[in-house]
Amino acid sequence: MKTENVLYTDGHDVTVTESMFQVKKKWYHLSGITKHTFMILQPDRFPCVMLLLLGGVLEIVGAANVIPSTWLPKVYVLNIWLTPNLMAMGVGILFLLVGATWMWLTKERYAVNITTAEGEKNVMVSERKEYITQIVHALNEAFFARIAGPTKEKKREFIVSGR
């Protein structure tokens, strides 16, 4: 049996040879992969935006003294009387801080997306763009090797698109 040339391995989860692609414990024959791409997965920032909007509204409502003091009683905390408007401003600031921190911490992720007879799926997802780019590069090299055959030159230069 012929040993295959390993084009890429990270030593753990991913191995690319001239005819196979392994991700964790799942093996894919390159002949069964009809398409592979580098994808950018944008995070869902809707909850962050909603917290920022709600915080901004509470801050404005509290600063404009819109809430009548008859709606809620004053609260005495740490030698300070908190009115409903001051409480709204405090909660608004808290929502603004949480929303801004959450938005800052949410990062876009990158994926190796393949299309097979079973459908389209992201087989490897990471926050490290270079890692995913290396895998896509190895897949490109494997597909070029399959097209070129044993007699032609196997190394080709190409550019992986993305940000």
C-alpha positions in Angstrom: 0.0 0.0 0.0 1.3 3.4 -0.9 1.8 5.9 1.9 0.2 9.3 1.2 2.0 12.6 1.2 0.8 14.7 4.2 0.3 18.2 2.9 -0.8 19.7 6.2 -1.4 18.6 9.8 -1.7 20.6 13.0 -0.8 17.5 15.0 -4.3 17.2 16.6 -7.5 17.9 14.8 -6.7 18.4 11.1 -4.8 16.4 8.5 -4.8 17.0 4.7 -3.2 14.4 2.4 -3.4 14.2 -1.4 -6.6 12.2 -1.3 -8.1 12.7 2.2 -9.1 15.5 4.6 -9.5 14.7 8.3 -11.1 17.0 10.8 -11.2 15.5 14.3 -12.4 11.9 13.8 -14.2 12.6 10.6 -12.6 11.7 7.2 -13.6 13.2 3.9 -12.4 11.9 0.5 -11.3 14.8 -1.6 -13.1 13.2 -4.6 -16.3 13.6 -2.6 -15.7 17.3 -1.9 -17.2 19.4 -4.7 -16.2 22.8 -3.2 -14.2 24.2 -0.4 -14.0 27.9 0.7 -12.7 30.2 3.4 -15.6 31.8 5.2 -15.9 34.7 7.6 -18.5 34.2 10.3 -19.9 37.5 11.7 -21.0 37.3 15.3 -24.6 38.1 16.3 -24.3 41.6 17.7 -28.1 42.3 18.0 -28.2 41.7 21.8 -25.2 44.1 22.3 -27.0 46.8 20.2 -30.2 46.3 22.1 -28.4 46.8 25.4 -26.7 49.9 24.1 -30.0 51.3 22.9 -31.9 50.5 26.1 -29.1 51.9 28.2 -29.1 55.1 26.1 -32.8 55.5 26.4 -32.7 55.0 30.2 -29.9 57.5 30.5 -31.8 60.1 28.6 -35.1 59.4 30.4 -33.3 59.7 33.8 -31.3 62.8 32.9 -34.5 64.5 31.6 -36.4 63.7 34.8 -39.2 62.1 32.9 -40.1 59.5 35.5 -42.4 61.1 38.2 -41.2 60.5 41.7 -44.7 59.2 42.6 -44.1 56.0 40.5 -41.4 54.6 42.8 -40.4 55.6 46.3 -36.9 57.1 46.9 -34.3 54.6 48.1 -31.7 55.5 50.7 -28.4 53.8 49.8 -24.9 54.7 51.2 -26.0 58.1 52.5 -27.6 59.0 49.1 -31.3 59.3 48.3 -31.9 57.6 44.9 -34.8 58.9 43.0 -36.4 56.9 40.2 -34.6 59.1 37.6 -31.2 58.5 39.3 -32.0 54.8 39.4 -32.8 54.9 35.7 -29.6 56.7 34.9 -27.6 54.1 37.0 -29.2 51.2 35.2 -28.7 52.9 31.9 -25.0 53.3 32.6 -24.8 49.7 33.6 -26.5 48.6 30.4 -24.2 50.8 28.3 -21.1 49.3 30.0 -22.3 45.7 29.6 -23.4 46.3 26.0 -20.1 48.0 25.0 -18.0 45.4 26.7 -19.9 42.5 25.1 -19.6 44.1 21.7 -15.9 44.6 22.1 -15.4 41.0 23.2 -17.4 39.5 20.3 -15.0 38.6 17.5 -15.6 37.4 14.0 -14.6 33.7 13.4 -13.3 32.0 10.4 -14.3 28.6 8.9 -13.3 26.0 6.3 -16.6 25.4 4.5 -17.0 22.3 2.3 -19.7 21.1 0.0 -20.3 17.3 -0.3 -23.1 15.1 -1.4 -24.4 15.5 2.2 -24.6 19.2 1.8 -22.6 22.3 2.9 -21.0 22.5 6.3 -18.3 24.4 8.3 -16.0 21.6 9.2 -13.4 23.7 11.1 -14.1 27.0 12.9 -11.6 29.2 14.6 -10.9 32.7 15.7 -7.4 32.4 14.2 -7.6 33.5 10.6 -4.1 32.2 9.8 -4.9 28.7 11.0 -8.0 28.5 8.7 -6.0 30.0 5.8 -3.4 27.3 6.2 -6.0 24.5 6.0 -7.6 26.1 2.9 -4.2 26.4 1.3 -3.4 22.7 2.0 -6.8 21.8 0.5 -6.0 23.9 -2.6 -2.7 22.2 -2.9 -4.3 18.7 -2.6 -6.8 19.5 -5.3 -4.1 20.9 -7.6 -2.1 17.7 -7.0 -5.2 15.6 -7.9 -5.7 17.6 -11.1 -2.0 17.7 -12.1 -1.5 13.9 -11.7 1.8 12.3 -10.9 3.8 13.7 -13.9 3.1 17.4 -13.7 4.4 19.9 -11.2 2.5 19.8 -8.0 3.3 23.1 -6.3 1.2 26.0 -7.3 1.0 29.6 -5.9 -2.4 31.0 -5.0 -4.0 33.7 -2.9 -6.7 32.9 -0.3 -9.2 35.7 -0.3 -10.5 37.3 2.9 -9.9 40.2 5.2 
